Amino acid sequence: MTGALPIRGVIEGFYGTPWTHAQRLDMIDFVASIGMNTFVYAPKDDALLRRDWRMPYSGPALDALAALIERCRSGGVGFVFALSPGLSMRYSEPADLDALLTKYRQVLELGATGIALLLDDIPPRLQHAGDVRAFPSLVAAQVVLVGRVHDALPSVPLMVAPTRYWGKGDEPEIVELGRGLDPAIDIFWTGRAICSPELEEADARGFLAATGHAPLYWDNFPVNDVAMTGELHIGPYLGRDPGLAGIARGVIANAMPLAESSKVGLSSVAEYANDPAGFDPEAAWERALERVAGADLDAVRTFADAFRGSALCTDDSPRLADALARFAFEVEFGDRAGALEALGRRGARPVGGRRAHEGHRQCRARAGGRAVDRAVRPRGRGAGPLRRGAGVLTCGTGGSRARHGAPARTAIASAAGPRGPRGHVPVRHGARVRLGSNAG
């Protein structure tokens, strides 16, 4: 495929409840259908990958893993098995290296096509006394560990997530690691930030020059874990330089715990990875919504447009914000009655209160006969896609992007009159709020 990135895939690499076996099988089929070629199995809260990484697979867990690998094989998708031993790894202890290799070999015998060694999100210094005596630094110990794994399994593609996995790409830790590893080993990199608004050609070239490795981007989109759990990342895939083609090894997109909703973003990532030079974010987003929503495209497009926000986009709901800004102007300086009537027609469905609170679950967007993440439910009173704080509608704020939704809230506040805490419009808990009305 001309111009395509060599590695194009999805990683189940988020914190939180891992996907079910059925969701993984379905996602592998989806990955194959959109032209991706890699599935990385790495859920952070799977004990057998992180806390209990030394423990071999057995019983139902082994059978499930074998079924995933077989589904990948039948769909032409590579299955990469990732272990995260860094929290307890004893780099100077041969028994730990043996346990690591035993676990990898067990899964390779099932048919896995690659392995990953994830050393991210761990303390930045050596922890065990034996390691402190044996190595001058954490990076030095990791260079030895990765090298031994590669030497033991030389024909197996190996991906490594460094402890310092973001930045300019010329930081001392990543330079030491990259220069110490065989050039055949792929190094994950998230870009300038953990969730990077942009991935640029100049940075990729800088990473290659500094480390001797072309970057393999672990792109933290559409993932919404940790501080972003109140956000719904179903907007366009923005800020990815077409110049990455020919430099980067590829893009592996980190999905959300919401498997079905993740398909909106992942579909766009696939279009970019298959043709960076010809990628059109808005057109790809439209096709992604159509793929996931099917006959419910119009309703889902309206819903998704109000949740564009992510680290890639600080404008949650541009169409809604524009409509509310026009409404606010007309109410203050123009045709108030006409503005109320026009905005009322535009907002025939409730957008606040209980129905907004459960809106994503009730949105009947379908993919293969399933509603988009019907399992999305309010996590207790006052949580959900439209979240509240202390009885006020906060409309998609929080996480790493507290400014999200600000244009819409400003317009609502300026048009509605009395303000609650921090200038928000007070909304009774459970009230229904229609566009053009501030009471239910």
Secondary structure in CASP SS format (residue, H / E / C, confidence):
PFRMAT SS
TARGET T0000
AUTHOR 0000-0000-0000
METHOD secondary structure of the structure
MODEL  1
M C 1.00
T C 1.00
G C 1.00
A C 1.00
L C 1.00
P C 1.00
I E 1.00
R E 1.00
G E 1.00
V E 1.00
I E 1.00
E E 1.00
G C 1.00
F C 1.00
Y C 1.00
G C 1.00
T C 1.00
P C 1.00
W C 1.00
T C 1.00
H H 1.00
A H 1.00
Q H 1.00
R H 1.00
L H 1.00
D H 1.00
M H 1.00
I H 1.00
D H 1.00
F H 1.00
V H 1.00
A H 1.00
S H 1.00
I C 1.00
G C 1.00
M C 1.00
N C 1.00
T E 1.00
F E 1.00
V E 1.00
Y E 1.00
A C 1.00
P C 1.00
K C 1.00
D C 1.00
D C 1.00
A C 1.00
L C 1.00
L C 1.00
R C 1.00
R C 1.00
D C 1.00
W C 1.00
R C 1.00
M C 1.00
P C 1.00
Y C 1.00
S C 1.00
G H 1.00
P H 1.00
A H 1.00
L H 1.00
D H 1.00
A H 1.00
L H 1.00
A H 1.00
A H 1.00
L H 1.00
I H 1.00
E H 1.00
R H 1.00
C H 1.00
R H 1.00
S H 1.00
G H 1.00
G C 1.00
V C 1.00
G E 1.00
F E 1.00
V E 1.00
F E 1.00
A E 1.00
L E 1.00
S C 1.00
P C 1.00
G C 1.00
L C 1.00
S C 1.00
M C 1.00
R C 1.00
Y C 1.00
S C 1.00
E C 1.00
P H 1.00
A H 1.00
D H 1.00
L H 1.00
D H 1.00
A H 1.00
L H 1.00
L H 1.00
T H 1.00
K H 1.00
Y H 1.00
R H 1.00
Q H 1.00
V H 1.00
L H 1.00
E H 1.00
L H 1.00
G C 1.00
A C 1.00
T C 1.00
G E 1.00
I E 1.00
A E 1.00
L E 1.00
L E 1.00
L C 1.00
D C 1.00
D C 1.00
I C 1.00
P C 1.00
P C 1.00
R C 1.00
L C 1.00
Q C 1.00
H C 1.00
A H 1.00
G H 1.00
D H 1.00
V H 1.00
R H 1.00
A H 1.00
F C 1.00
P C 1.00
S C 1.00
L H 1.00
V H 1.00
A H 1.00
A H 1.00
Q H 1.00
V H 1.00
V H 1.00
L H 1.00
V H 1.00
G H 1.00
R H 1.00
V H 1.00
H H 1.00
D H 1.00
A H 1.00
L C 1.00
P C 1.00
S C 1.00
V C 1.00
P C 1.00
L E 1.00
M E 1.00
V E 1.00
A E 1.00
P C 1.00
T C 1.00
R C 1.00
Y C 1.00
W C 1.00
G C 1.00
K C 1.00
G C 1.00
D C 1.00
E C 1.00
P H 1.00
E H 1.00
I H 1.00
V H 1.00
E H 1.00
L H 1.00
G H 1.00
R H 1.00
G H 1.00
L C 1.00
D C 1.00
P C 1.00
A C 1.00
I C 1.00
D E 1.00
I E 1.00
F E 1.00
W E 1.00
T C 1.00
G C 1.00
R C 1.00
A C 1.00
I C 1.00
C C 1.00
S C 1.00
P C 1.00
E C 1.00
L E 1.00
E C 1.00
E H 1.00
A H 1.00
D H 1.00
A H 1.00
R H 1.00
G H 1.00
F H 1.00
L H 1.00
A H 1.00
A H 1.00
T H 1.00
G C 1.00
H C 1.00
A C 1.00
P E 1.00
L E 1.00
Y E 1.00
W E 1.00
D E 1.00
N C 1.00
F C 1.00
P C 1.00
V C 1.00
N C 1.00
D C 1.00
V H 1.00
A H 1.00
M H 1.00
T C 1.00
G C 1.00
E C 1.00
L C 1.00
H C 1.00
I C 1.00
G C 1.00
P C 1.00
Y C 1.00
L C 1.00
G C 1.00
R E 1.00
D C 1.00
P H 1.00
G H 1.00
L H 1.00
A C 1.00
G C 1.00
I C 1.00
A C 1.00
R C 1.00
G E 1.00
V E 1.00
I E 1.00
A E 1.00
N E 1.00
A C 1.00
M C 1.00
P C 1.00
L C 1.00
A H 1.00
E H 1.00
S H 1.00
S H 1.00
K H 1.00
V H 1.00
G H 1.00
L H 1.00
S H 1.00
S H 1.00
V H 1.00
A H 1.00
E H 1.00
Y H 1.00
A H 1.00
N H 1.00
D C 1.00
P H 1.00
A H 1.00
G H 1.00
F C 1.00
D C 1.00
P H 1.00
E H 1.00
A H 1.00
A H 1.00
W H 1.00
E H 1.00
R H 1.00
A H 1.00
L H 1.00
E H 1.00
R H 1.00
V H 1.00
A H 1.00
G H 1.00
A H 1.00
D H 1.00
L H 1.00
D H 1.00
A H 1.00
V H 1.00
R H 1.00
T H 1.00
F H 1.00
A H 1.00
D H 1.00
A C 1.00
F C 1.00
R C 1.00
G C 1.00
S E 1.00
A C 1.00
L C 1.00
C E 1.00
T C 1.00
D C 1.00
D C 1.00
S C 1.00
P H 1.00
R H 1.00
L H 1.00
A H 1.00
D H 1.00
A H 1.00
L H 1.00
A H 1.00
R H 1.00
F H 1.00
A H 1.00
F H 1.00
E H 1.00
V H 1.00
E H 1.00
F H 1.00
G C 1.00
D C 1.00
R H 1.00
A H 1.00
G H 1.00
A H 1.00
L H 1.00
E H 1.00
A H 1.00
L H 1.00
G H 1.00
R H 1.00
R H 1.00
G C 1.00
A C 1.00
R C 1.00
P C 1.00
V C 1.00
G C 1.00
G H 1.00
R H 1.00
R H 1.00
A H 1.00
H H 1.00
E C 1.00
G H 1.00
H H 1.00
R H 1.00
Q H 1.00
C C 1.00
R C 1.00
A C 1.00
R E 1.00
A E 1.00
G C 1.00
G C 1.00
R E 1.00
A E 1.00
V C 1.00
D C 1.00
R C 1.00
A C 1.00
V C 1.00
R C 1.00
P C 1.00
R C 1.00
G C 1.00
R C 1.00
G C 1.00
A C 1.00
G C 1.00
P C 1.00
L C 1.00
R C 1.00
R E 1.00
G E 1.00
A C 1.00
G C 1.00
V E 1.00
L E 1.00
T C 1.00
C C 1.00
G C 1.00
T C 1.00
G C 1.00
G C 1.00
S C 1.00
R C 1.00
A C 1.00
R C 1.00
H C 1.00
G C 1.00
A H 1.00
P H 1.00
A H 1.00
R H 1.00
T H 1.00
A H 1.00
I H 1.00
A H 1.00
S H 1.00
A H 1.00
A H 1.00
G C 1.00
P C 1.00
R C 1.00
G C 1.00
P H 1.00
R H 1.00
G H 1.00
H C 1.00
V C 1.00
P E 1.00
V C 1.00
R C 1.00
H C 1.00
G C 1.00
A C 1.00
R C 1.00
V C 1.00
R C 1.00
L C 1.00
G C 1.00
S C 1.00
N C 1.00
A C 1.00
G C 1.00
END
